[in-house]
Amino acid sequence: QVQLVESGGGWVQPGGSLRLSCAASGFTFSSYDMNWVRQAPEKGLEWVGSITNSGGHSTYYIDSVKGRFTTSRDNANHALYLEMNSLKPEDTALYYCARDLGTGAPYDYWGQGTQVTVSS
């Protein structure tokens, strides 16, 4: 069955860095665009960024993380990554990876999330 498992979250001081990972299984990972979505405490879901499955793995980000976050993928190892630098308290959230059908439909599979807490 399809599984997405995030890891790498934790506590970090403002200005620090974390690298999140998402291990994918149960589907042809290389065939799908992938996304990162976060949910801050008492707030709704917020799309963070995405990476395409082809075309040189194009990446896209919400404005608030541009220049600080970088997503990448390793299709051979069925892995998705989110490198987060210069972290801010407002980046505190539960971070999810999600599979994208590429049709504009809602993401069909999500991981369980990994918590990122940025505070001093």
C-alpha positions in Angstrom: 0.0 0.0 0.0 1.0 3.6 -0.5 3.0 5.0 2.5 4.7 8.3 3.2 6.7 8.6 6.3 8.2 11.9 7.4 11.2 12.3 9.7 13.8 14.9 10.7 11.6 17.3 12.7 12.6 18.7 16.1 13.3 21.8 18.1 15.7 24.4 16.7 16.5 28.0 17.7 15.7 30.8 15.4 18.2 31.0 12.6 18.9 27.3 12.7 18.4 24.6 10.2 16.7 21.2 9.8 16.4 18.7 7.0 13.1 16.8 6.7 12.8 13.5 4.9 9.9 11.7 3.4 10.3 8.0 2.7 7.8 6.8 0.0 6.8 3.2 -0.7 4.0 1.3 -2.4 4.0 3.3 -5.6 6.2 4.5 -8.5 7.6 7.5 -6.7 9.3 8.9 -9.8 5.9 9.2 -11.6 4.5 11.8 -9.1 4.9 15.4 -8.2 5.4 15.7 -4.5 4.5 18.5 -2.0 5.2 19.7 1.4 2.4 21.1 3.5 2.4 22.4 7.0 -0.1 23.2 9.7 0.8 25.6 12.5 -0.9 25.4 15.9 -4.5 26.4 15.6 -4.2 27.3 11.9 -5.2 25.6 8.7 -3.1 23.7 6.2 -0.6 25.8 4.3 1.2 24.6 1.1 4.9 25.1 1.5 6.5 23.8 -1.7 6.5 21.2 -4.4 8.8 19.4 -6.8 7.8 17.9 -10.2 8.4 14.4 -11.2 10.0 15.4 -14.5 11.3 18.4 -16.4 14.4 18.7 -14.3 12.5 18.4 -11.1 11.2 22.0 -11.1 10.5 23.4 -7.6 8.0 25.9 -6.3 7.6 27.6 -2.9 5.3 29.8 -1.0 6.8 33.3 -0.8 7.5 33.2 2.9 10.0 30.4 2.5 11.7 31.3 -0.8 15.4 31.5 -0.4 15.3 29.6 2.9 13.8 26.3 2.1 14.8 23.8 -0.7 13.0 20.7 -1.7 14.7 17.9 -3.5 14.1 14.3 -4.4 16.0 11.0 -4.8 13.9 8.9 -7.1 16.3 5.9 -6.9 15.8 5.8 -3.1 12.1 6.9 -3.1 12.9 9.9 -0.9 11.8 13.5 -0.7 13.6 16.1 1.2 13.0 19.6 2.6 16.1 21.5 3.6 15.1 24.4 5.9 17.5 27.2 6.8 17.2 30.5 8.6 14.3 29.1 10.5 11.8 31.5 12.1 9.3 31.0 14.9 6.6 31.3 12.4 7.9 28.2 10.7 6.7 26.2 13.7 4.3 23.6 12.4 3.6 20.0 11.7 5.1 19.3 8.3 3.6 16.8 5.9 4.6 15.4 2.6 1.8 14.6 0.2 1.5 12.9 -3.2 0.1 15.0 -6.1 -1.8 13.4 -8.9 -1.0 16.5 -11.0 -4.6 17.0 -12.0 -5.5 19.8 -9.7 -7.3 17.3 -7.5 -6.6 17.2 -3.7 -3.5 15.3 -2.8 -4.4 11.7 -2.4 -1.8 10.4 0.1 -0.3 12.1 3.1 2.3 11.2 5.7 1.7 11.4 9.4 3.7 14.6 9.7 6.8 15.6 11.6 6.8 18.4 14.1 9.1 21.4 13.7 9.4 23.8 16.6 11.4 27.0 16.3 11.9 28.9 19.5 14.6 30.3 21.7 
